[in-house]
Amino acid sequence: MKRTILLLSLLLAAQALLADEVKALLGVHSSKYFFSSEVASLERHQKTGLTFGLGYAREIVPRLKLEGRVVLRQKGAKAAIAYAPGKEALGTYRCSVLSVPLLASYRLRDGASPYFAIGPEFDLVLAHRLQLSGNEESADISDNTNKFMFGLTAALGYAIPLERWGAFIELRFDRWLSDLWKSPAAKVGGETVSLLVGAAYRF
C-alpha cells in the first residue's frame, strides 16, 4: 500500500513538473532581403514591423521543451532601385507571412532562468507587394513569389514562472534557406531579428 501511494505521488509530481503551456507573444522585428549577385541595381536596408502569435509547449524531460508556434508578421526590406546613372527609386517590399517555427527549448535551471531554443521554421507567404516612394498604390508581386518557405530559427530568452502563469522575454533570429523568388535570374532570401515579450499559462 505504501509503495502504491509513493508511486502515485511520484506520478502526480511528474505530471505537475512536466506540464503543458500555452503562450501568447508580441514584439517587434527587423528584416532584410538578400538578393543574389546578379541583382546589382538594388541596395537593401532593414525594414521594421510587428510580430504577434500563439504557442504551445510540452516539457518532455525536466527543463527541455518542445514548442510549436503560429506567428503572423510582415517581413520585407527597404530598397533603393537604380533605374538610370545617378538616379534611383526608393521602395519597400512587404511580405506578409504566417510562420510556424518548431523549437526545442532548454532552460538552464529551475525557476526563473535563461533559456535557448533552436529549430526549423515553415512559412506560408500570404501576400507580397512592392510600393515605390511617391506612389499611393503598391504593386502585387505575389505571382513571382514562392508560397512556401523553409528556414532555421534560434532564440535566447529569459523566463519567469509565476505559479501557473509566467512571463518571458526573447531575442530571436531566423533565416530563410529556400528561395523566395520564382525567377531563375535571381535568388532572394531573408533574415529577421525579433525582440519578443509574452505570457505563458501552465496546465
Order of alpha helices (4+ residues) and beta strands (2+ residues): alpha-beta-beta-beta-beta-beta-beta-beta-beta-beta-beta
